[in-house]
Amino acid sequence: MIKTNTFNKLLRFGSVAAVASMLMVGCVSDVKKDGEGDGSGNTEAVDSSATKLMSIGGSMFSIPSPVQTAMLIEKSGADYQKAYLNDAKKVTTYATNFQKALNLGVYGADVGYVTIYDQSQDALKYLGVINKLSDELGITGAFDENTIKRFESNFGVRDSMLNLVTVAYRNADAFLKDNDRLNVGALVLAGGWIETLYFSTQIAVKDGNKDVINRIGEQKYTLNNIVKMLTPYYNQPEYDGLVDDLIELAYDFDAIDIRYTYEKPEVDIANKTTKINSKTEVVITKEHLEAIAGKVEMIRNKIVGQQ
């Protein structure tokens, strides 16, 4: 049963009966024709500016790909920080499907981060971890040995490497939807989002980069969408603690003032993508930023098992 105080908190996010359709963006963004190969005759390349659309309870929401944030972090001048990654050795400690699905998302975000920084060997290691979790979750064929071999053959070609992971996650997404396992997909998405937010908040507190802080502020509404997406599963084992933590994080995000300058978006209906052109200014104090960073780190450490 949902606790009374939690039920009252959930009311702020509206009533969501079910996740009608969830397009997984746990690791990478959409792709577009650009003349780049992946070693298999495929000429698609990553469009890092694309935002994936998903449907929740019949309403459409957009959730930015973690790769967009990783690219922004690299552009900010921040150095590659291997310490930010979830230790690949922890993969053997995840016992439940809940833990495995969340950390499949976490490791997917890690792959995006290391690939953006051209850390090919680290990327290959984390792909192996993703393959293991996918097999254990019964997501067949998405991250198989052939995908890893193709990834190896494209070392040094960043767009092609990202494209290969994009295709793998699309295959995983299709498998989960076809087999009515949207709860697993929701956890993968949530895990990837938290991991990327962890990267961003760590760097923002350290460097104070305005663009990174703006990206953090934009997650205020994405967080609400993620809570709505997970709420239908609240009474299933393990979900309640995660949802409660995300709701508490949402209250911390309420301290952020977001000011928009509207510019018309570019919508690609055929590919279900939207390019956001509006400008955003985030107003947040150093104290509130540090509070959010601390809460994100706490949630992330619970997910990866770093207590």
URZI-V50644 format. One record per run of one state. SS is the DSSP state (a for helix, b for strand, c for the rest). FROM is the first residue (numbers start at 1). LEN is the number of residues. If there is no record, write none. Layout:
BEGIN
{{SS FROM LEN} {SS FROM LEN}}
END
This chain:
BEGIN
{{c 1 3} {a 4 10} {c 14 7} {b 21 1} {c 22 9} {b 31 3} {c 34 10} {b 44 3} {c 47 4} {b 51 6} {c 57 2} {b 59 6} {c 65 1} {a 66 10} {c 76 6} {a 82 3} {c 85 3} {a 88 6} {c 94 3} {a 97 20} {c 117 3} {a 120 17} {c 137 8} {a 145 9} {c 154 4} {a 158 21} {c 179 3} {a 182 26} {c 208 2} {a 210 22} {c 232 7} {a 239 15} {c 254 3} {b 257 5} {c 262 4} {b 266 3} {c 269 4} {b 273 3} {c 276 3} {b 279 5} {c 284 2} {a 286 19} {c 305 3}}
END
